Amino acid sequence: MIGLSRRRGVIAHIVLIIGMLVVAFPIYYTFVASTHSLQTILRPPLPLLPGPEIFNNYYEALFGGIGRIGGVNVWTLLFNTTVMALSIAVGKIIISILSAYAIVFFRFPFRMTFFWLIFITLMLPVEVRIMPTYAVMVNLGLIDTYTGLTLPLMASATATLLFRQFFLTIPGELIEAARIDGAGPWRFFKDILMPLSRTNIAALFVILFIYGWTQYLWPLLMTNRNDMTTIVIGLKKMISFADADTQWHLVMVTAMLAIIPPILVVLFMQRWFVRGLIETEK
């Protein structure tokens, strides 16, 4: 039995290693391409080892500007995307936790009606709502603004549902103890619910940050100026139908830089993220 278990463990590790290589190889190949000149990339096969142009390529992309997106550099794209992703993640969490708090702990007319109205929005595809929302943004003059990029995407029925389900597990004795101690609604929320919700908040933050970072359709509609372009839209604009017109070395650099912030967020918040997904003792 011990030998059989050991063999299963070895096979499982081999499968995991193969899966990791399959996932990681395209990323490594993109990095290799970002270190070579355009001429080397256009003349296959591409070498499997990094080239000598790594510093020149990254400096050109970060500080020199890219012609196909109006001379805007990648720093601007990263800044716009970071503002959008952070605003969406933080905004969704604030709105969702407050709405869930009101629905669970306050008694007011049509409380559950409002909850089901929020829940029903999960059944509406984004495409159904996007044109009316776009028309509102145009009428308010919010095209090419951070407000227009982020505000319509802040409401989240999913996060509201998750916070509501968690708040329903809070024991009534805790609520009574807080009331006896003289804690009002704001103090109960700030000193008790927020600390208890931190793992859920962390898990949602990671998911929502990546959701905001990878947005394509809404930024495509909301941005006309190149200096307001997000990095996903910037990548699309950098690629031409003709290979000779595409600066592939800068495209690869931009692609590598585009995946670094989400990876860093996942790495730094990995412990909280996993706890928020699997924690059940609350």
C-alpha positions as CSV (number, residue, x, y, z in Angstrom):
1,M,0.0,0.0,0.0
2,I,2.8,2.4,0.8
3,G,4.5,1.7,-2.6
4,L,1.2,2.2,-4.4
5,S,0.6,5.5,-2.6
6,R,4.1,6.7,-3.4
7,R,3.6,5.9,-7.1
8,R,0.3,7.8,-7.1
9,G,2.1,10.8,-5.5
10,V,4.8,10.7,-8.2
11,I,2.3,10.5,-11.0
12,A,0.3,13.4,-9.5
13,H,3.5,15.5,-9.3
14,I,4.4,14.6,-12.9
15,V,1.0,15.6,-14.1
16,L,1.2,18.9,-12.2
17,I,4.6,19.7,-13.6
18,I,3.4,19.0,-17.1
19,G,0.4,21.2,-16.6
20,M,2.5,24.0,-15.2
21,L,4.9,23.8,-18.2
22,V,2.0,23.9,-20.6
23,V,0.6,27.0,-18.9
24,A,4.0,28.7,-18.4
25,F,5.6,28.1,-21.8
26,P,3.5,30.7,-23.7
27,I,4.3,33.3,-21.1
28,Y,8.0,32.4,-21.2
29,Y,7.9,32.6,-25.0
30,T,6.3,36.0,-24.9
31,F,9.1,37.2,-22.6
32,V,11.7,35.8,-25.0
33,A,10.1,37.6,-27.9
34,S,10.1,40.9,-25.8
35,T,13.9,40.7,-25.6
36,H,14.6,40.4,-29.3
37,S,14.5,43.0,-32.1
38,L,11.6,43.3,-34.5
39,Q,13.7,41.8,-37.3
40,T,14.5,38.7,-35.3
41,I,10.8,38.2,-34.4
42,L,9.8,38.5,-38.1
43,R,12.4,36.0,-39.2
44,P,11.4,32.6,-37.7
45,P,12.1,30.5,-35.9
46,L,12.3,32.6,-32.8
47,P,15.1,31.7,-30.4
48,L,14.2,30.0,-27.2
49,L,16.6,32.1,-25.2
50,P,16.3,35.8,-24.2
51,G,18.0,38.2,-26.6
52,P,20.2,41.3,-26.2
53,E,17.5,43.9,-26.8
54,I,15.7,43.5,-23.4
55,F,16.7,46.9,-22.0
56,N,16.1,48.8,-25.3
57,N,12.7,47.3,-25.9
58,Y,11.4,47.9,-22.3
59,Y,12.8,51.4,-22.2
60,E,11.2,52.2,-25.6
61,A,7.8,50.9,-24.5
62,L,7.8,52.5,-21.1
63,F,9.3,55.9,-21.9
64,G,9.5,56.3,-25.7
65,G,5.9,56.1,-26.8
66,I,4.2,53.8,-29.3
67,G,3.3,55.2,-32.7
68,R,0.1,53.1,-33.3
69,I,-1.5,54.5,-30.1
70,G,-0.6,58.1,-30.7
71,G,2.8,58.1,-29.1
72,V,1.4,57.1,-25.7
73,N,3.8,55.1,-23.6
74,V,3.0,51.9,-21.6
75,W,3.2,53.8,-18.3
76,T,0.1,55.7,-19.2
77,L,-1.7,52.6,-20.2
78,L,-0.7,50.9,-16.9
79,F,-1.8,53.9,-14.9
80,N,-5.2,54.1,-16.6
81,T,-5.8,50.4,-16.1
82,T,-4.7,50.5,-12.5
83,V,-7.1,53.4,-11.7
84,M,-9.9,51.5,-13.4
85,A,-9.2,48.2,-11.8
86,L,-8.7,49.6,-8.3
87,S,-11.8,51.9,-8.5
88,I,-14.0,49.0,-9.7
89,A,-12.8,46.6,-7.1
90,V,-13.0,49.1,-4.2
91,G,-16.3,50.6,-5.4
92,K,-17.9,47.2,-5.8
93,I,-16.9,46.1,-2.4
94,I,-18.0,49.3,-0.6
95,I,-21.4,49.4,-2.4
96,S,-22.0,45.6,-2.0
97,I,-21.1,45.4,1.7
98,L,-23.2,48.4,2.6
99,S,-26.2,47.2,0.6
100,A,-25.9,43.7,2.2
101,Y,-25.6,45.3,5.6
102,A,-28.8,47.3,5.1
103,I,-30.7,44.3,3.8
104,V,-29.7,41.9,6.6
105,F,-29.6,44.1,9.7
106,F,-32.3,46.8,9.0
107,R,-36.0,46.3,8.8
108,F,-37.7,48.6,6.3
109,P,-40.5,48.3,3.8
110,F,-39.9,46.2,0.7
111,R,-36.5,45.1,2.0
112,M,-36.6,41.7,0.3
113,T,-38.1,43.2,-2.8
114,F,-35.0,45.4,-3.2
115,F,-32.8,42.4,-2.6
116,W,-34.5,40.4,-5.3
117,L,-34.3,43.3,-7.7
118,I,-30.6,43.3,-7.1
119,F,-30.4,39.6,-7.6
120,I,-32.4,39.6,-10.8
121,T,-29.7,41.8,-12.5
122,L,-27.5,38.7,-12.5
123,M,-29.8,37.3,-15.2
124,L,-29.2,40.3,-17.5
125,P,-26.3,39.9,-19.8
126,V,-23.9,42.9,-19.9
127,E,-24.7,43.4,-23.6
128,V,-28.4,44.1,-22.7
129,R,-27.4,47.0,-20.4
130,I,-24.4,48.4,-22.2
131,M,-26.1,50.6,-24.8
132,P,-28.5,52.4,-22.3
133,T,-25.6,52.8,-19.9
134,Y,-23.4,54.2,-22.7
135,A,-26.2,56.7,-23.6
136,V,-26.4,57.9,-20.0
137,M,-22.6,58.4,-19.9
138,V,-22.7,60.4,-23.2
139,N,-25.5,62.6,-21.9
140,L,-23.6,63.2,-18.7
141,G,-20.4,64.1,-20.6
142,L,-18.4,61.3,-19.0
143,I,-16.7,59.9,-22.2
144,D,-12.9,59.8,-21.8
145,T,-13.1,60.2,-18.0
146,Y,-12.1,57.9,-15.2
147,T,-15.7,58.3,-13.8
148,G,-17.2,57.0,-17.0
149,L,-14.7,54.1,-17.1
150,T,-15.5,53.0,-13.6
151,L,-18.8,54.2,-12.2
152,P,-21.2,52.0,-14.3
153,L,-19.2,48.9,-13.4
154,M,-19.2,49.4,-9.6
155,A,-22.5,47.8,-8.8
156,S,-22.2,44.1,-8.2
157,A,-25.1,41.8,-7.4
158,T,-22.8,38.8,-6.9
159,A,-20.7,40.6,-4.2
160,T,-24.0,41.8,-2.5
161,L,-25.3,38.2,-2.5
162,L,-22.0,36.8,-1.0
163,F,-21.9,39.5,1.7
164,R,-25.5,38.9,2.5
165,Q,-25.0,35.1,2.9
166,F,-22.1,35.8,5.2
167,F,-23.9,38.3,7.3
168,L,-26.8,35.8,7.8
169,T,-24.3,33.5,9.6
170,I,-23.6,36.2,12.3
171,P,-25.1,34.8,15.5
172,G,-27.9,36.8,17.1
173,E,-26.1,36.7,20.4
174,L,-23.3,38.8,18.9
175,I,-25.8,41.4,17.7
176,E,-27.4,41.5,21.2
177,A,-24.1,41.8,22.9
178,A,-23.1,44.8,20.7
179,R,-26.5,46.4,21.4
180,I,-26.1,46.0,25.2
181,D,-22.6,47.4,24.9
182,G,-24.1,50.5,23.4
183,A,-22.8,50.0,19.9
184,G,-24.8,51.8,17.3
185,P,-25.2,50.7,13.7
186,W,-22.0,52.4,12.5
187,R,-19.9,51.1,15.3
188,F,-21.3,47.6,14.9
189,F,-20.5,47.7,11.2
190,K,-17.0,49.2,11.7
191,D,-15.7,47.3,14.8
192,I,-17.4,43.9,14.3
193,L,-18.6,43.2,10.8
194,M,-15.6,44.7,9.0
195,P,-13.0,42.7,10.9
196,L,-15.1,39.5,10.5
197,S,-15.4,40.2,6.7
198,R,-11.8,40.9,5.9
199,T,-11.1,37.4,4.3
200,N,-14.2,37.8,2.2
201,I,-13.2,41.3,1.2
202,A,-9.7,40.1,0.3
203,A,-11.0,37.3,-1.9
204,L,-13.5,39.6,-3.6
205,F,-10.8,42.2,-4.1
206,V,-8.6,39.8,-6.0
207,I,-11.4,38.6,-8.2
208,L,-12.8,42.1,-8.9
209,F,-9.3,43.6,-9.5
210,I,-8.7,41.1,-12.2
211,Y,-12.2,41.6,-13.6
212,G,-11.5,45.4,-13.9
213,W,-8.0,44.9,-15.3
214,T,-9.2,42.7,-18.1
215,Q,-12.2,44.8,-19.2
216,Y,-12.4,45.2,-23.0
217,L,-15.8,46.1,-24.3
218,W,-16.6,49.0,-21.9
219,P,-13.2,50.8,-22.2
220,L,-13.5,50.4,-25.9
221,L,-16.8,52.3,-25.9
222,M,-15.8,54.9,-23.3
223,T,-12.4,56.0,-24.6
224,N,-11.7,58.0,-27.7
225,R,-8.4,59.7,-26.7
226,N,-5.2,57.6,-26.7
227,D,-4.1,59.0,-23.4
228,M,-7.2,57.4,-21.7
229,T,-6.7,54.0,-23.3
230,T,-6.4,51.0,-21.0
231,I,-3.6,48.4,-21.6
232,V,-6.0,45.8,-23.1
233,I,-7.3,48.3,-25.7
234,G,-3.8,49.5,-26.3
235,L,-2.6,46.0,-27.1
236,K,-5.4,45.7,-29.6
237,K,-4.6,49.0,-31.3
238,M,-0.9,48.1,-31.5
239,I,-1.6,45.0,-33.7
240,S,-2.1,45.6,-37.4
241,F,-3.4,43.2,-40.0
242,A,0.0,43.3,-41.6
243,D,2.9,41.9,-39.7
244,A,5.3,44.4,-41.1
245,D,3.2,47.3,-39.7
246,T,3.2,45.8,-36.2
247,Q,5.9,46.5,-33.7
248,W,5.9,43.0,-32.3
249,H,8.7,43.6,-29.9
250,L,6.8,46.4,-28.3
251,V,3.6,44.3,-28.3
252,M,5.4,41.5,-26.5
253,V,6.8,44.0,-23.9
254,T,3.3,45.4,-23.4
255,A,1.8,42.0,-23.0
256,M,4.4,41.1,-20.3
257,L,3.9,44.3,-18.4
258,A,0.1,43.8,-18.6
259,I,0.2,40.5,-16.7
260,I,2.5,41.7,-13.9
261,P,0.1,43.7,-11.8
262,P,-2.6,41.0,-11.6
263,I,0.1,38.4,-10.7
264,L,1.4,40.7,-8.0
265,V,-2.0,41.2,-6.5
266,V,-2.6,37.4,-6.4
267,L,0.8,36.7,-4.9
268,F,0.5,39.4,-2.2
269,M,-3.0,38.5,-1.3
270,Q,-2.8,34.7,-1.9
271,R,-3.2,33.8,1.8
272,W,-6.2,36.0,2.4
273,F,-7.7,35.0,-1.0
274,V,-7.6,31.2,-0.2
275,R,-8.9,31.8,3.3
276,G,-11.8,33.8,1.9
277,L,-12.7,31.0,-0.4
278,I,-12.5,28.1,1.9
279,E,-13.1,29.5,5.4
280,T,-16.2,27.9,6.8
281,E,-15.9,28.2,10.6
282,K,-17.6,31.6,10.8
